[in-house]
Amino acid sequence: MATPNYGYEKRQKELAKKKKKEDKLREKANRKLNPSSDGLAPGDPETDVASLEHDPPTVPELPTKNG
């Protein structure tokens, strides 16, 4: 009976793991370059583009030396 080639199996697992990691990094880079509205909650003030157009972000005032 033939013995199992554990080295081959290990190499195949490593290659699959490496490919999966590269795909994940590629997808992450694509999301960073091309942000889409997928997964954003409508009406959420942080992610709702329409609310940002009507309500500009407020800048807190800095304290002055006299007050």
PDBQT receptor file of N, H, CA, C and O in Angstrom, charges set to zero:
ATOM      1  N   MET A   1       0.837  -1.180   0.000  1.00  0.00    +0.000 N 
ATOM      2  CA  MET A   1       0.000   0.000   0.000  1.00  0.00    +0.000 C 
ATOM      3  C   MET A   1       0.887   1.250   0.000  1.00  0.00    +0.000 C 
ATOM      4  O   MET A   1       1.926   1.278   0.658  1.00  0.00    +0.000 OA
ATOM      5  N   ALA A   2       0.472   2.276  -0.738  1.00  0.00    +0.000 N 
ATOM      6  H   ALA A   2      -0.372   2.253  -1.272  1.00  0.00    +0.000 HD
ATOM      7  CA  ALA A   2       1.249   3.507  -0.847  1.00  0.00    +0.000 C 
ATOM      8  C   ALA A   2       1.072   4.357   0.408  1.00  0.00    +0.000 C 
ATOM      9  O   ALA A   2       0.003   4.374   1.019  1.00  0.00    +0.000 OA
ATOM     10  N   THR A   3       2.125   5.052   0.776  1.00  0.00    +0.000 N 
ATOM     11  H   THR A   3       2.993   5.039   0.280  1.00  0.00    +0.000 HD
ATOM     12  CA  THR A   3       2.044   5.927   1.954  1.00  0.00    +0.000 C 
ATOM     13  C   THR A   3       1.531   7.306   1.539  1.00  0.00    +0.000 C 
ATOM     14  O   THR A   3       1.800   7.761   0.427  1.00  0.00    +0.000 OA
ATOM     15  N   PRO A   4       0.800   7.964   2.421  1.00  0.00    +0.000 N 
ATOM     16  CA  PRO A   4       0.283   9.301   2.095  1.00  0.00    +0.000 C 
ATOM     17  C   PRO A   4       1.433  10.305   1.961  1.00  0.00    +0.000 C 
ATOM     18  O   PRO A   4       2.412  10.263   2.705  1.00  0.00    +0.000 OA
ATOM     19  N   ASN A   5       1.280  11.195   1.000  1.00  0.00    +0.000 N 
ATOM     20  H   ASN A   5       0.484  11.229   0.395  1.00  0.00    +0.000 HD
ATOM     21  CA  ASN A   5       2.286  12.225   0.777  1.00  0.00    +0.000 C 
ATOM     22  C   ASN A   5       1.857  13.487   1.539  1.00  0.00    +0.000 C 
ATOM     23  O   ASN A   5       1.213  14.380   0.989  1.00  0.00    +0.000 OA
ATOM     24  N   TYR A   6       2.233  13.527   2.808  1.00  0.00    +0.000 N 
ATOM     25  H   TYR A   6       2.757  12.801   3.255  1.00  0.00    +0.000 HD
ATOM     26  CA  TYR A   6       1.814  14.640   3.652  1.00  0.00    +0.000 C 
ATOM     27  C   TYR A   6       2.416  15.972   3.215  1.00  0.00    +0.000 C 
ATOM     28  O   TYR A   6       1.791  17.019   3.386  1.00  0.00    +0.000 OA
ATOM     29  N   GLY A   7       3.593  15.944   2.665  1.00  0.00    +0.000 N 
ATOM     30  H   GLY A   7       4.100  15.093   2.526  1.00  0.00    +0.000 HD
ATOM     31  CA  GLY A   7       4.226  17.171   2.183  1.00  0.00    +0.000 C 
ATOM     32  C   GLY A   7       3.425  17.810   1.063  1.00  0.00    +0.000 C 
ATOM     33  O   GLY A   7       3.277  19.032   1.022  1.00  0.00    +0.000 OA
ATOM     34  N   TYR A   8       2.908  16.995   0.155  1.00  0.00    +0.000 N 
ATOM     35  H   TYR A   8       3.028  16.003   0.188  1.00  0.00    +0.000 HD
ATOM     36  CA  TYR A   8       2.088  17.498  -0.954  1.00  0.00    +0.000 C 
ATOM     37  C   TYR A   8       0.799  18.114  -0.425  1.00  0.00    +0.000 C 
ATOM     38  O   TYR A   8       0.403  19.202  -0.844  1.00  0.00    +0.000 OA
ATOM     39  N   GLU A   9       0.144  17.407   0.505  1.00  0.00    +0.000 N 
ATOM     40  H   GLU A   9       0.465  16.524   0.846  1.00  0.00    +0.000 HD
ATOM     41  CA  GLU A   9      -1.097  17.911   1.082  1.00  0.00    +0.000 C 
ATOM     42  C   GLU A   9      -0.866  19.242   1.805  1.00  0.00    +0.000 C 
ATOM     43  O   GLU A   9      -1.663  20.173   1.688  1.00  0.00    +0.000 OA
ATOM     44  N   LYS A  10       0.222  19.311   2.542  1.00  0.00    +0.000 N 
ATOM     45  H   LYS A  10       0.869  18.555   2.637  1.00  0.00    +0.000 HD
ATOM     46  CA  LYS A  10       0.534  20.541   3.279  1.00  0.00    +0.000 C 
ATOM     47  C   LYS A  10       0.772  21.687   2.309  1.00  0.00    +0.000 C 
ATOM     48  O   LYS A  10       0.294  22.800   2.531  1.00  0.00    +0.000 OA
ATOM     49  N   ARG A  11       1.506  21.423   1.236  1.00  0.00    +0.000 N 
ATOM     50  H   ARG A  11       1.894  20.520   1.056  1.00  0.00    +0.000 HD
ATOM     51  CA  ARG A  11       1.786  22.463   0.240  1.00  0.00    +0.000 C 
ATOM     52  C   ARG A  11       0.497  22.953  -0.419  1.00  0.00    +0.000 C 
ATOM     53  O   ARG A  11       0.335  24.149  -0.660  1.00  0.00    +0.000 OA
ATOM     54  N   GLN A  12      -0.408  22.039  -0.708  1.00  0.00    +0.000 N 
ATOM     55  H   GLN A  12      -0.277  21.067  -0.512  1.00  0.00    +0.000 HD
ATOM     56  CA  GLN A  12      -1.681  22.426  -1.323  1.00  0.00    +0.000 C 
ATOM     57  C   GLN A  12      -2.496  23.311  -0.374  1.00  0.00    +0.000 C 
ATOM     58  O   GLN A  12      -3.122  24.279  -0.807  1.00  0.00    +0.000 OA
ATOM     59  N   LYS A  13      -2.486  22.977   0.911  1.00  0.00    +0.000 N 
ATOM     60  H   LYS A  13      -1.977  22.191   1.262  1.00  0.00    +0.000 HD
ATOM     61  CA  LYS A  13      -3.191  23.793   1.903  1.00  0.00    +0.000 C 
ATOM     62  C   LYS A  13      -2.565  25.181   1.985  1.00  0.00    +0.000 C 
ATOM     63  O   LYS A  13      -3.273  26.186   2.047  1.00  0.00    +0.000 OA
ATOM     64  N   GLU A  14      -1.231  25.231   1.985  1.00  0.00    +0.000 N 
ATOM     65  H   GLU A  14      -0.656  24.415   1.935  1.00  0.00    +0.000 HD
ATOM     66  CA  GLU A  14      -0.538  26.520   2.050  1.00  0.00    +0.000 C 
ATOM     67  C   GLU A  14      -0.857  27.381   0.841  1.00  0.00    +0.000 C 
ATOM     68  O   GLU A  14      -1.082  28.584   0.976  1.00  0.00    +0.000 OA
ATOM     69  N   LEU A  15      -0.878  26.769  -0.350  1.00  0.00    +0.000 N 
ATOM     70  H   LEU A  15      -0.696  25.792  -0.459  1.00  0.00    +0.000 HD
ATOM     71  CA  LEU A  15      -1.194  27.512  -1.571  1.00  0.00    +0.000 C 
ATOM     72  C   LEU A  15      -2.630  28.043  -1.539  1.00  0.00    +0.000 C 
ATOM     73  O   LEU A  15      -2.883  29.179  -1.940  1.00  0.00    +0.000 OA
ATOM     74  N   ALA A  16      -3.562  27.221  -1.063  1.00  0.00    +0.000 N 
ATOM     75  H   ALA A  16      -3.356  26.298  -0.738  1.00  0.00    +0.000 HD
ATOM     76  CA  ALA A  16      -4.952  27.653  -0.975  1.00  0.00    +0.000 C 
ATOM     77  C   ALA A  16      -5.091  28.800   0.021  1.00  0.00    +0.000 C 
ATOM     78  O   ALA A  16      -5.824  29.757  -0.228  1.00  0.00    +0.000 OA
ATOM     79  N   LYS A  17      -4.394  28.705   1.137  1.00  0.00    +0.000 N 
ATOM     80  H   LYS A  17      -3.798  27.927   1.339  1.00  0.00    +0.000 HD
ATOM     81  CA  LYS A  17      -4.436  29.745   2.164  1.00  0.00    +0.000 C 
ATOM     82  C   LYS A  17      -3.855  31.056   1.624  1.00  0.00    +0.000 C 
ATOM     83  O   LYS A  17      -4.403  32.134   1.856  1.00  0.00    +0.000 OA
ATOM     84  N   LYS A  18      -2.738  30.945   0.902  1.00  0.00    +0.000 N 
ATOM     85  H   LYS A  18      -2.293  30.070   0.714  1.00  0.00    +0.000 HD
ATOM     86  CA  LYS A  18      -2.099  32.121   0.322  1.00  0.00    +0.000 C 
ATOM     87  C   LYS A  18      -3.016  32.787  -0.710  1.00  0.00    +0.000 C 
ATOM     88  O   LYS A  18      -3.134  34.012  -0.745  1.00  0.00    +0.000 OA
ATOM     89  N   LYS A  19      -3.657  31.978  -1.542  1.00  0.00    +0.000 N 
ATOM     90  H   LYS A  19      -3.562  30.983  -1.514  1.00  0.00    +0.000 HD
ATOM     91  CA  LYS A  19      -4.569  32.506  -2.566  1.00  0.00    +0.000 C 
ATOM     92  C   LYS A  19      -5.755  33.214  -1.911  1.00  0.00    +0.000 C 
ATOM     93  O   LYS A  19      -6.156  34.293  -2.347  1.00  0.00    +0.000 OA
ATOM     94  N   LYS A  20      -6.304  32.615  -0.879  1.00  0.00    +0.000 N 
ATOM     95  H   LYS A  20      -5.978  31.738  -0.524  1.00  0.00    +0.000 HD
ATOM     96  CA  LYS A  20      -7.442  33.209  -0.181  1.00  0.00    +0.000 C 
ATOM     97  C   LYS A  20      -7.047  34.551   0.441  1.00  0.00    +0.000 C 
ATOM     98  O   LYS A  20      -7.811  35.514   0.387  1.00  0.00    +0.000 OA
ATOM     99  N   LYS A  21      -5.853  34.606   1.029  1.00  0.00    +0.000 N 
ATOM    100  H   LYS A  21      -5.232  33.824   1.073  1.00  0.00    +0.000 HD
ATOM    101  CA  LYS A  21      -5.371  35.843   1.641  1.00  0.00    +0.000 C 
ATOM    102  C   LYS A  21      -5.188  36.932   0.589  1.00  0.00    +0.000 C 
ATOM    103  O   LYS A  21      -5.567  38.082   0.812  1.00  0.00    +0.000 OA
ATOM    104  N   GLU A  22      -4.606  36.575  -0.562  1.00  0.00    +0.000 N 
ATOM    105  H   GLU A  22      -4.298  35.641  -0.744  1.00  0.00    +0.000 HD
ATOM    106  CA  GLU A  22      -4.410  37.541  -1.639  1.00  0.00    +0.000 C 
ATOM    107  C   GLU A  22      -5.742  38.057  -2.172  1.00  0.00    +0.000 C 
ATOM    108  O   GLU A  22      -5.892  39.249  -2.441  1.00  0.00    +0.000 OA
ATOM    109  N   ASP A  23      -6.713  37.148  -2.323  1.00  0.00    +0.000 N 
ATOM    110  H   ASP A  23      -6.591  36.180  -2.105  1.00  0.00    +0.000 HD
ATOM    111  CA  ASP A  23      -8.046  37.561  -2.788  1.00  0.00    +0.000 C 
ATOM    112  C   ASP A  23      -8.686  38.523  -1.800  1.00  0.00    +0.000 C 
ATOM    113  O   ASP A  23      -9.313  39.507  -2.194  1.00  0.00    +0.000 OA
ATOM    114  N   LYS A  24      -8.524  38.234  -0.524  1.00  0.00    +0.000 N 
ATOM    115  H   LYS A  24      -8.015  37.435  -0.205  1.00  0.00    +0.000 HD
ATOM    116  CA  LYS A  24      -9.090  39.082   0.517  1.00  0.00    +0.000 C 
ATOM    117  C   LYS A  24      -8.454  40.474   0.485  1.00  0.00    +0.000 C 
ATOM    118  O   LYS A  24      -9.155  41.480   0.593  1.00  0.00    +0.000 OA
ATOM    119  N   LEU A  25      -7.143  40.532   0.338  1.00  0.00    +0.000 N 
ATOM    120  H   LEU A  25      -6.573  39.715   0.250  1.00  0.00    +0.000 HD
ATOM    121  CA  LEU A  25      -6.451  41.820   0.259  1.00  0.00    +0.000 C 
ATOM    122  C   LEU A  25      -6.864  42.597  -0.988  1.00  0.00    +0.000 C 
ATOM    123  O   LEU A  25      -7.019  43.817  -0.940  1.00  0.00    +0.000 OA
ATOM    124  N   ARG A  26      -7.042  41.885  -2.111  1.00  0.00    +0.000 N 
ATOM    125  H   ARG A  26      -6.916  40.894  -2.150  1.00  0.00    +0.000 HD
ATOM    126  CA  ARG A  26      -7.463  42.522  -3.358  1.00  0.00    +0.000 C 
ATOM    127  C   ARG A  26      -8.868  43.111  -3.197  1.00  0.00    +0.000 C 
ATOM    128  O   ARG A  26      -9.125  44.233  -3.635  1.00  0.00    +0.000 OA
ATOM    129  N   GLU A  27      -9.770  42.359  -2.573  1.00  0.00    +0.000 N 
ATOM    130  H   GLU A  27      -9.561  41.448  -2.218  1.00  0.00    +0.000 HD
ATOM    131  CA  GLU A  27     -11.126  42.853  -2.342  1.00  0.00    +0.000 C 
ATOM    132  C   GLU A  27     -11.115  44.066  -1.420  1.00  0.00    +0.000 C 
ATOM    133  O   GLU A  27     -11.864  45.020  -1.634  1.00  0.00    +0.000 OA
ATOM    134  N   LYS A  28     -10.272  44.031  -0.403  1.00  0.00    +0.000 N 
ATOM    135  H   LYS A  28      -9.663  43.257  -0.229  1.00  0.00    +0.000 HD
ATOM    136  CA  LYS A  28     -10.170  45.154   0.529  1.00  0.00    +0.000 C 
ATOM    137  C   LYS A  28      -9.679  46.399  -0.198  1.00  0.00    +0.000 C 
ATOM    138  O   LYS A  28     -10.193  47.494   0.028  1.00  0.00    +0.000 OA
ATOM    139  N   ALA A  29      -8.682  46.236  -1.072  1.00  0.00    +0.000 N 
ATOM    140  H   ALA A  29      -8.264  45.346  -1.255  1.00  0.00    +0.000 HD
ATOM    141  CA  ALA A  29      -8.169  47.367  -1.839  1.00  0.00    +0.000 C 
ATOM    142  C   ALA A  29      -9.233  47.912  -2.777  1.00  0.00    +0.000 C 
ATOM    143  O   ALA A  29      -9.350  49.127  -2.942  1.00  0.00    +0.000 OA
ATOM    144  N   ASN A  30     -10.012  47.024  -3.395  1.00  0.00    +0.000 N 
ATOM    145  H   ASN A  30      -9.917  46.038  -3.261  1.00  0.00    +0.000 HD
ATOM    146  CA  ASN A  30     -11.080  47.466  -4.295  1.00  0.00    +0.000 C 
ATOM    147  C   ASN A  30     -12.144  48.243  -3.531  1.00  0.00    +0.000 C 
ATOM    148  O   ASN A  30     -12.649  49.249  -4.028  1.00  0.00    +0.000 OA
ATOM    149  N   ARG A  31     -12.489  47.789  -2.330  1.00  0.00    +0.000 N 
ATOM    150  H   ARG A  31     -12.078  46.971  -1.926  1.00  0.00    +0.000 HD
ATOM    151  CA  ARG A  31     -13.480  48.501  -1.526  1.00  0.00    +0.000 C 
ATOM    152  C   ARG A  31     -12.965  49.875  -1.135  1.00  0.00    +0.000 C 
ATOM    153  O   ARG A  31     -13.729  50.838  -1.072  1.00  0.00    +0.000 OA
ATOM    154  N   LYS A  32     -11.666  49.963  -0.872  1.00  0.00    +0.000 N 
ATOM    155  H   LYS A  32     -11.045  49.181  -0.924  1.00  0.00    +0.000 HD
ATOM    156  CA  LYS A  32     -11.073  51.238  -0.470  1.00  0.00    +0.000 C 
ATOM    157  C   LYS A  32     -11.071  52.223  -1.645  1.00  0.00    +0.000 C 
ATOM    158  O   LYS A  32     -11.340  53.410  -1.461  1.00  0.00    +0.000 OA
ATOM    159  N   LEU A  33     -10.768  51.732  -2.849  1.00  0.00    +0.000 N 
ATOM    160  H   LEU A  33     -10.549  50.767  -2.999  1.00  0.00    +0.000 HD
ATOM    161  CA  LEU A  33     -10.712  52.591  -4.028  1.00  0.00    +0.000 C 
ATOM    162  C   LEU A  33     -12.094  52.948  -4.551  1.00  0.00    +0.000 C 
ATOM    163  O   LEU A  33     -12.309  54.058  -5.037  1.00  0.00    +0.000 OA
ATOM    164  N   ASN A  34     -13.028  52.017  -4.455  1.00  0.00    +0.000 N 
ATOM    165  H   ASN A  34     -12.854  51.115  -4.059  1.00  0.00    +0.000 HD
ATOM    166  CA  ASN A  34     -14.371  52.212  -4.997  1.00  0.00    +0.000 C 
ATOM    167  C   ASN A  34     -15.415  51.977  -3.918  1.00  0.00    +0.000 C 
ATOM    168  O   ASN A  34     -16.088  50.946  -3.930  1.00  0.00    +0.000 OA
ATOM    169  N   PRO A  35     -15.565  52.909  -2.987  1.00  0.00    +0.000 N 
ATOM    170  CA  PRO A  35     -16.573  52.679  -1.942  1.00  0.00    +0.000 C 
ATOM    171  C   PRO A  35     -17.968  52.704  -2.548  1.00  0.00    +0.000 C 
ATOM    172  O   PRO A  35     -18.289  53.566  -3.367  1.00  0.00    +0.000 OA
ATOM    173  N   SER A  36     -18.779  51.763  -2.142  1.00  0.00    +0.000 N 
ATOM    174  H   SER A  36     -18.518  51.062  -1.478  1.00  0.00    +0.000 HD
ATOM    175  CA  SER A  36     -20.147  51.696  -2.631  1.00  0.00    +0.000 C 
ATOM    176  C   SER A  36     -21.088  51.837  -1.455  1.00  0.00    +0.000 C 
ATOM    177  O   SER A  36     -20.661  51.817  -0.301  1.00  0.00    +0.000 OA
ATOM    178  N   SER A  37     -22.349  51.977  -1.743  1.00  0.00    +0.000 N 
ATOM    179  H   SER A  37     -22.696  51.994  -2.680  1.00  0.00    +0.000 HD
ATOM    180  CA  SER A  37     -23.329  52.153  -0.676  1.00  0.00    +0.000 C 
ATOM    181  C   SER A  37     -23.823  50.822  -0.138  1.00  0.00    +0.000 C 
ATOM    182  O   SER A  37     -24.745  50.807   0.678  1.00  0.00    +0.000 OA
ATOM    183  N   ASP A  38     -23.252  49.715  -0.557  1.00  0.00    +0.000 N 
ATOM    184  H   ASP A  38     -22.503  49.728  -1.219  1.00  0.00    +0.000 HD
ATOM    185  CA  ASP A  38     -23.679  48.408  -0.067  1.00  0.00    +0.000 C 
ATOM    186  C   ASP A  38     -23.356  48.285   1.411  1.00  0.00    +0.000 C 
ATOM    187  O   ASP A  38     -22.262  48.639   1.851  1.00  0.00    +0.000 OA
ATOM    188  N   GLY A  39     -24.305  47.786   2.163  1.00  0.00    +0.000 N 
ATOM    189  H   GLY A  39     -25.194  47.498   1.805  1.00  0.00    +0.000 HD
ATOM    190  CA  GLY A  39     -24.073  47.539   3.570  1.00  0.00    +0.000 C 
ATOM    191  C   GLY A  39     -24.264  48.746   4.461  1.00  0.00    +0.000 C 
ATOM    192  O   GLY A  39     -24.088  48.638   5.675  1.00  0.00    +0.000 OA
ATOM    193  N   LEU A  40     -24.617  49.894   3.904  1.00  0.00    +0.000 N 
ATOM    194  H   LEU A  40     -24.759  49.982   2.918  1.00  0.00    +0.000 HD
ATOM    195  CA  LEU A  40     -24.821  51.072   4.723  1.00  0.00    +0.000 C 
ATOM    196  C   LEU A  40     -26.284  51.161   5.112  1.00  0.00    +0.000 C 
ATOM    197  O   LEU A  40     -27.178  50.881   4.313  1.00  0.00    +0.000 OA
ATOM    198  N   ALA A  41     -26.506  51.552   6.338  1.00  0.00    +0.000 N 
ATOM    199  H   ALA A  41     -25.780  51.780   6.987  1.00  0.00    +0.000 HD
ATOM    200  CA  ALA A  41     -27.877  51.647   6.820  1.00  0.00    +0.000 C 
ATOM    201  C   ALA A  41     -28.486  52.964   6.363  1.00  0.00    +0.000 C 
ATOM    202  O   ALA A  41     -27.914  54.019   6.636  1.00  0.00    +0.000 OA
ATOM    203  N   PRO A  42     -29.635  52.942   5.671  1.00  0.00    +0.000 N 
ATOM    204  CA  PRO A  42     -30.262  54.197   5.257  1.00  0.00    +0.000 C 
ATOM    205  C   PRO A  42     -30.765  54.958   6.480  1.00  0.00    +0.000 C 
ATOM    206  O   PRO A  42     -31.300  54.371   7.421  1.00  0.00    +0.000 OA
ATOM    207  N   GLY A  43     -30.583  56.257   6.445  1.00  0.00    +0.000 N 
ATOM    208  H   GLY A  43     -30.149  56.734   5.681  1.00  0.00    +0.000 HD
ATOM    209  CA  GLY A  43     -31.014  57.079   7.565  1.00  0.00    +0.000 C 
ATOM    210  C   GLY A  43     -29.966  57.220   8.649  1.00  0.00    +0.000 C 
ATOM    211  O   GLY A  43     -30.136  58.023   9.566  1.00  0.00    +0.000 OA
ATOM    212  N   ASP A  44     -28.908  56.474   8.567  1.00  0.00    +0.000 N 
ATOM    213  H   ASP A  44     -28.770  55.822   7.821  1.00  0.00    +0.000 HD
ATOM    214  CA  ASP A  44     -27.845  56.597   9.550  1.00  0.00    +0.000 C 
ATOM    215  C   ASP A  44     -27.079  57.881   9.255  1.00  0.00    +0.000 C 
ATOM    216  O   ASP A  44     -26.551  58.031   8.153  1.00  0.00    +0.000 OA
ATOM    217  N   PRO A  45     -27.004  58.814  10.206  1.00  0.00    +0.000 N 
ATOM    218  CA  PRO A  45     -26.374  60.105   9.913  1.00  0.00    +0.000 C 
ATOM    219  C   PRO A  45     -24.907  59.995   9.493  1.00  0.00    +0.000 C 
ATOM    220  O   PRO A  45     -24.416  60.850   8.756  1.00  0.00    +0.000 OA
ATOM    221  N   GLU A  46     -24.210  58.972   9.943  1.00  0.00    +0.000 N 
ATOM    222  H   GLU A  46     -24.609  58.277  10.542  1.00  0.00    +0.000 HD
ATOM    223  CA  GLU A  46     -22.800  58.844   9.575  1.00  0.00    +0.000 C 
ATOM    224  C   GLU A  46     -22.620  58.318   8.163  1.00  0.00    +0.000 C 
ATOM    225  O   GLU A  46     -21.600  58.587   7.528  1.00  0.00    +0.000 OA
ATOM    226  N   THR A  47     -23.590  57.575   7.666  1.00  0.00    +0.000 N 
ATOM    227  H   THR A  47     -24.418  57.356   8.182  1.00  0.00    +0.000 HD
ATOM    228  CA  THR A  47     -23.437  56.960   6.353  1.00  0.00    +0.000 C 
ATOM    229  C   THR A  47     -24.418  57.480   5.327  1.00  0.00    +0.000 C 
ATOM    230  O   THR A  47     -24.289  57.167   4.143  1.00  0.00    +0.000 OA
ATOM    231  N   ASP A  48     -25.393  58.263   5.743  1.00  0.00    +0.000 N 
ATOM    232  H   ASP A  48     -25.497  58.518   6.705  1.00  0.00    +0.000 HD
ATOM    233  CA  ASP A  48     -26.416  58.755   4.832  1.00  0.00    +0.000 C 
ATOM    234  C   ASP A  48     -25.904  59.998   4.105  1.00  0.00    +0.000 C 
ATOM    235  O   ASP A  48     -25.721  61.050   4.718  1.00  0.00    +0.000 OA
ATOM    236  N   VAL A  49     -25.677  59.876   2.817  1.00  0.00    +0.000 N 
ATOM    237  H   VAL A  49     -25.826  59.022   2.319  1.00  0.00    +0.000 HD
ATOM    238  CA  VAL A  49     -25.132  60.978   2.024  1.00  0.00    +0.000 C 
ATOM    239  C   VAL A  49     -26.122  62.135   1.957  1.00  0.00    +0.000 C 
ATOM    240  O   VAL A  49     -25.717  63.297   1.989  1.00  0.00    +0.000 OA
ATOM    241  N   ALA A  50     -27.393  61.837   1.867  1.00  0.00    +0.000 N 
ATOM    242  H   ALA A  50     -27.722  60.893   1.842  1.00  0.00    +0.000 HD
ATOM    243  CA  ALA A  50     -28.408  62.885   1.768  1.00  0.00    +0.000 C 
ATOM    244  C   ALA A  50     -28.392  63.766   3.012  1.00  0.00    +0.000 C 
ATOM    245  O   ALA A  50     -28.549  64.981   2.901  1.00  0.00    +0.000 OA
ATOM    246  N   SER A  51     -28.208  63.183   4.188  1.00  0.00    +0.000 N 
ATOM    247  H   SER A  51     -28.081  62.195   4.279  1.00  0.00    +0.000 HD
ATOM    248  CA  SER A  51     -28.192  63.992   5.411  1.00  0.00    +0.000 C 
ATOM    249  C   SER A  51     -26.928  64.843   5.473  1.00  0.00    +0.000 C 
ATOM    250  O   SER A  51     -26.945  65.928   6.055  1.00  0.00    +0.000 OA
ATOM    251  N   LEU A  52     -25.846  64.372   4.887  1.00  0.00    +0.000 N 
ATOM    252  H   LEU A  52     -25.833  63.491   4.414  1.00  0.00    +0.000 HD
ATOM    253  CA  LEU A  52     -24.610  65.160   4.887  1.00  0.00    +0.000 C 
ATOM    254  C   LEU A  52     -24.730  66.370   3.978  1.00  0.00    +0.000 C 
ATOM    255  O   LEU A  52     -24.111  67.402   4.234  1.00  0.00    +0.000 OA
ATOM    256  N   GLU A  53     -25.525  66.251   2.913  1.00  0.00    +0.000 N 
ATOM    257  H   GLU A  53     -26.028  65.412   2.705  1.00  0.00    +0.000 HD
ATOM    258  CA  GLU A  53     -25.698  67.375   1.996  1.00  0.00    +0.000 C 
ATOM    259  C   GLU A  53     -26.504  68.497   2.647  1.00  0.00    +0.000 C 
ATOM    260  O   GLU A  53     -26.246  69.672   2.386  1.00  0.00    +0.000 OA
ATOM    261  N   HIS A  54     -27.475  68.150   3.488  1.00  0.00    +0.000 N 
ATOM    262  H   HIS A  54     -27.685  67.195   3.700  1.00  0.00    +0.000 HD
ATOM    263  CA  HIS A  54     -28.334  69.146   4.108  1.00  0.00    +0.000 C 
ATOM    264  C   HIS A  54     -27.763  69.675   5.426  1.00  0.00    +0.000 C 
ATOM    265  O   HIS A  54     -27.921  70.856   5.734  1.00  0.00    +0.000 OA
ATOM    266  N   ASP A  55     -27.120  68.837   6.185  1.00  0.00    +0.000 N 
ATOM    267  H   ASP A  55     -26.992  67.878   5.934  1.00  0.00    +0.000 HD
ATOM    268  CA  ASP A  55     -26.581  69.224   7.480  1.00  0.00    +0.000 C 
ATOM    269  C   ASP A  55     -25.059  69.123   7.450  1.00  0.00    +0.000 C 
ATOM    270  O   ASP A  55     -24.509  68.038   7.638  1.00  0.00    +0.000 OA
ATOM    271  N   PRO A  56     -24.370  70.251   7.213  1.00  0.00    +0.000 N 
ATOM    272  CA  PRO A  56     -22.911  70.181   7.190  1.00  0.00    +0.000 C 
ATOM    273  C   PRO A  56     -22.388  69.870   8.594  1.00  0.00    +0.000 C 
ATOM    274  O   PRO A  56     -23.018  70.233   9.587  1.00  0.00    +0.000 OA
ATOM    275  N   PRO A  57     -21.263  69.213   8.674  1.00  0.00    +0.000 N 
ATOM    276  CA  PRO A  57     -20.720  68.864   9.987  1.00  0.00    +0.000 C 
ATOM    277  C   PRO A  57     -20.346  70.126  10.762  1.00  0.00    +0.000 C 
ATOM    278  O   PRO A  57     -19.843  71.093  10.190  1.00  0.00    +0.000 OA
ATOM    279  N   THR A  58     -20.595  70.103  12.042  1.00  0.00    +0.000 N 
ATOM    280  H   THR A  58     -21.004  69.317  12.507  1.00  0.00    +0.000 HD
ATOM    281  CA  THR A  58     -20.269  71.243  12.882  1.00  0.00    +0.000 C 
ATOM    282  C   THR A  58     -18.868  71.074  13.436  1.00  0.00    +0.000 C 
ATOM    283  O   THR A  58     -18.438  69.969  13.767  1.00  0.00    +0.000 OA
ATOM    284  N   VAL A  59     -18.169  72.190  13.529  1.00  0.00    +0.000 N 
ATOM    285  H   VAL A  59     -18.518  73.087  13.261  1.00  0.00    +0.000 HD
ATOM    286  CA  VAL A  59     -16.815  72.199  14.061  1.00  0.00    +0.000 C 
ATOM    287  C   VAL A  59     -16.878  72.798  15.454  1.00  0.00    +0.000 C 
ATOM    288  O   VAL A  59     -17.339  73.929  15.612  1.00  0.00    +0.000 OA
ATOM    289  N   PRO A  60     -16.428  72.071  16.470  1.00  0.00    +0.000 N 
ATOM    290  CA  PRO A  60     -16.470  72.634  17.824  1.00  0.00    +0.000 C 
ATOM    291  C   PRO A  60     -15.536  73.838  17.941  1.00  0.00    +0.000 C 
ATOM    292  O   PRO A  60     -14.442  73.848  17.377  1.00  0.00    +0.000 OA
ATOM    293  N   GLU A  61     -15.984  74.844  18.675  1.00  0.00    +0.000 N 
ATOM    294  H   GLU A  61     -16.873  74.836  19.132  1.00  0.00    +0.000 HD
ATOM    295  CA  GLU A  61     -15.157  76.022  18.838  1.00  0.00    +0.000 C 
ATOM    296  C   GLU A  61     -14.047  75.746  19.843  1.00  0.00    +0.000 C 
ATOM    297  O   GLU A  61     -14.245  75.078  20.858  1.00  0.00    +0.000 OA
ATOM    298  N   LEU A  62     -12.892  76.277  19.530  1.00  0.00    +0.000 N 
ATOM    299  H   LEU A  62     -12.731  76.820  18.706  1.00  0.00    +0.000 HD
ATOM    300  CA  LEU A  62     -11.762  76.104  20.413  1.00  0.00    +0.000 C 
ATOM    301  C   LEU A  62     -11.777  77.175  21.491  1.00  0.00    +0.000 C 
ATOM    302  O   LEU A  62     -12.155  78.314  21.217  1.00  0.00    +0.000 OA
ATOM    303  N   PRO A  63     -11.376  76.841  22.699  1.00  0.00    +0.000 N 
ATOM    304  CA  PRO A  63     -11.347  77.847  23.758  1.00  0.00    +0.000 C 
ATOM    305  C   PRO A  63     -10.274  78.905  23.452  1.00  0.00    +0.000 C 
ATOM    306  O   PRO A  63      -9.220  78.595  22.896  1.00  0.00    +0.000 OA
ATOM    307  N   THR A  64     -10.558  80.124  23.815  1.00  0.00    +0.000 N 
ATOM    308  H   THR A  64     -11.414  80.376  24.266  1.00  0.00    +0.000 HD
ATOM    309  CA  THR A  64      -9.607  81.210  23.594  1.00  0.00    +0.000 C 
ATOM    310  C   THR A  64      -8.775  81.416  24.844  1.00  0.00    +0.000 C 
ATOM    311  O   THR A  64      -9.059  80.842  25.896  1.00  0.00    +0.000 OA
ATOM    312  N   LYS A  65      -7.746  82.239  24.722  1.00  0.00    +0.000 N 
ATOM    313  H   LYS A  65      -7.515  82.705  23.867  1.00  0.00    +0.000 HD
ATOM    314  CA  LYS A  65      -6.871  82.513  25.871  1.00  0.00    +0.000 C 
ATOM    315  C   LYS A  65      -7.608  83.304  26.958  1.00  0.00    +0.000 C 
ATOM    316  O   LYS A  65      -7.331  83.136  28.146  1.00  0.00    +0.000 OA
ATOM    317  N   ASN A  66      -8.529  84.151  26.555  1.00  0.00    +0.000 N 
ATOM    318  H   ASN A  66      -8.754  84.287  25.590  1.00  0.00    +0.000 HD
ATOM    319  CA  ASN A  66      -9.232  85.003  27.509  1.00  0.00    +0.000 C 
ATOM    320  C   ASN A  66     -10.420  84.311  28.153  1.00  0.00    +0.000 C 
ATOM    321  O   ASN A  66     -10.985  84.862  29.098  1.00  0.00    +0.000 OA
ATOM    322  N   GLY A  67     -10.816  83.177  27.712  1.00  0.00    +0.000 N 
ATOM    323  H   GLY A  67     -10.357  82.730  26.945  1.00  0.00    +0.000 HD
ATOM    324  CA  GLY A  67     -12.041  82.635  28.251  1.00  0.00    +0.000 C 
ATOM    325  C   GLY A  67     -12.037  81.208  28.372  1.00  0.00    +0.000 C 
ATOM    326  O   GLY A  67     -13.024  80.624  28.818  1.00  0.00    +0.000 OA
TER     327      GLY A  67
